[in-house]
Structures are given as C-alpha cells and as structure tokens.
Amino acid sequence: MSKVIRGLLLLSVANFLAAGIGYVIHVALGRALGPEGYGVFNTINSLVSVIAILTAAGIPLAVSKYTAELEGSDRVLKKGLTLQSILAAIVFIFLMLNAEFVAGLIGDLSLVPLIRIAALGIPIMALYSVFDGFLNGNSSFGRQTADSIIVNIGKLFAIVLVIIGFGVAGALGGYVLGAMLGLIATVIFCWMLLKERGANKSRGNIEYARMLNFAIPIMLVSLLSTLLYNIDILSIKILLKSDELTGIYSAASMISRVPMLVFGAIATVLFPTLSYSMSKNEVDRTRKYISNTIRYLLILLLPMALIVGLTSGGLASLIYSAKYQAAGEPLSILFFGFIGIVFMQLFSTVINAEGKPMVTVAILLICAVSSILLNLILDPMLGIVGAATATTISTYVGIIIAGAYINKKHKIDIKLNSISKMIGGLALIALLWTVLNNFLTFKGVYLLIEYAILFGAYLLFLFIVKGYETEDLEVLYKLLPSKVSGVLKKVTL
C-alpha cells in the first residue's frame, strides 16, 4: 500500500505542477487573446480533444495494463506502438481532409485552418501516450512525473507565439511544439528504462487482438468522458453563437478542471494496482484501495468546492482579469460538476480494472446524452449558467449509477462517523466565511488569505475531532521525512 501511496503522491505533485504550468499558460492566453479570441482557442481545443481522445487512452491504457501484468514486457510496447501508429494516421488524415465538414458542424467555416493546425498534434500525442503508458505499467512514476511537466513547459511556446502576433493560430501551434518536446522526452525515458532492464528481460507477449479487445471499449469510455466535459463549451458556441461568451465560460471551465487535473493521478496510479489485485482475487485489498481513495477525495475536494462556490466571482477576476467577472456565476456551479468528474474517473478506473469497460461506456453514454439534452433546453433559457447546470447534473447522474454498481460489487467501507465529521468541517467553513465577510472584504490577492484561513480551519477541525483513521497517520508518517514524522507522532499520539 505504501508503494501505491508514494506513487499516487508523486504523480499528484507532478499533476499539480503540470496543472500549474498549464494554468499559467491558459491564463496568459486568456488575458492576451481576450474573451473572444480565448473562446475561439477553446472551441478548437474542445473540438479536436473529442476527436483526438480516440488515440490518447485506449491503446496506451492497454499498454499500461499488460505491461504491469507481464512484469514489464517490452513486447507490449512494440505492439502498442504499431497499433497506435495505424490509428493515429487514420484520425489525423480524416481530420485534415474533413476540416471543412467538422467546422461546418459548429457553424463557423473560419475555423478550418485552425483545426488543421491543431490536428498536427494528434499523431505526436498519440505516440507520446503509448510510451507514457509503458512507463506507468513499469511503475516508473518518477519519469512519468517528468514527462507530464515537460509537456506543459513545452506549451510555453504558445504564449511566445501569441505575443509576437500569431494570435489563436500561434497558441495552437505552441501546443503542437509542446507535444513534440514531450514525445522526445518520453522516448528517452523509455529507452533508459529498457537499457536498465536489459534487452533479455522480455517477460511475456500479448496478442494484437487481445490488446484491441481491451482498448476499443476504453476508447469509447474516453470519447464519452471527453465529450461530457466539452459538450458545454461546444454547445455555447453552436447555440449561443458567441465567441465572447464561449471565452468567458471557458475561463470558468478551466478553473473548474483543477481538481480533475491534479487528482487525475489517482486513476493513473490505481489502474495497474487494481488490475493486479483483482487478477489475484484479493478482495479485501481491492476494497481497501477503493474505500480509502474515495474517503481521501471527499476530505480534500468537498471543502475546495464549497470555498470556490462562495468566492467564485472574485476568483475568476483574480485569475483571468476583470473582463471575465461574468465567469463567476457558472463557476460556482461548474466546480461541483468537475468534482463529480473526478469521482467518475475513479469509478471508471475501478470498473475498467475489472475488465468490464462496456459498463462504463453505458454509464457515460447516459451522462453524455443527458448533457446534450439539458444543454439544448437550458442554454437558450439560462445562457452560460444553463451550460454549467447541464454538465453538473449529467455528471451526478453518472456518479449515482456508477457508485451503486461499485458498491454492490465491492462493498465500499466508509464510516458514517467520518462523513459526519466532514460535514461538520464544511459547516464551519460556511459559518466562518459569513463572519469574515461581515467585517472584511477579500479582493484580488487577498482572496488567497481567505482561502488559507477557511481551509486551514477545516483541517484543524478534522484534527481536533479526529476526522481521520489511524491508518491515515501511518501512511502520512511513511511519506514524510523521519524527523518530521517523529514530531507529528508526538503531536497526534
């Protein structure tokens, strides 16, 4: 368990750093391009992401799964690269040849050249994902951490190209250059790993058909997942026909994705671990992994959602400038939606590790259809607030279905006492926020002070009422340096 937690911590830190770099880039682009240009940029990103996801998840996840099960076999990597190259070529050629058709679907033919620029990154990221999956399957979390950071550092090219006058085209081209830098890095890391193990250490083989049988449902899962949290942006562009509103809503969406990007490492680390424990029929260990992960997420994410919901207008202005003040209202709703998507990622990982990805496909299909229908109804009525509401409701429909399925299979064990203490901590945040805002006004960077006070009070409350388990402390002691853990032991005993 400690290895899993260490891997999870490492990738969480990496995702946090990568997300931080990515957000600096997005904020800089949002400020430089303005709401209208930023809306065009995110329309292209959302559109291409939905198409490109076919190459980003299925085969790379199969490489991770079978590399772990076959104890690092390099033959899995070779076959994964073969399949991925074919698929990436098909997707890339389709998008390049049909850019006008795709742009026509969203009612703006001026996007055609921008779609083609963004499409250049598809084969690059496709190959990167396979090498990254091989590192994950070998539990090479340190190198995977470096990969994630390098890709996002490479995207700094986007800011440079916008500043020197290339506009949205420059921003998209910068993302392609960042992907190329990440591919080069991950190829080097995989070569180093193979060299360390030695060419004679190939431990097994896997058939192409078996990889595809696993990968295709995962592709559908990823397609529907990506569609779920991009439908709203595309629907605003299509239904409201406003690049400015799309840009404002995109700001709310990007802020809301922080939990998904930071805690997405959970799915990455747990997938090979759960695959192994389930294949060995280790029922208690599997239940423990799932239950603890859900509890940790609840402890961290619920206060974040509440705090952002209470201060959304100020947060949007602080990050993206006063031009994006209107993003506050949808942000207060949408942040809860993306908290839900983090849990959907976790639940999907559990179901996929069982080897039943079609169950996830069915659940996500319900979510996607719900989102489309709700956007068609709510967007014309409520504007960007309607889009945020549609995404959030659709996500929680999926959580209820997936959570019930997983609980029936694995009997999730989260004590009512722990939940009641979390609720008490949330009530404290709401009360403290009310009191503080009756006497003080937190604007700009001072908002960060308010966040520190509210979240610090929440953690202190959990510490006082012992809203943690002994096992949590043991995990924390193992992760921290011996001197620090020694001090903590004296305090907590």
Beta strands, then each sheet from edge to edge (+ up, - down):
end
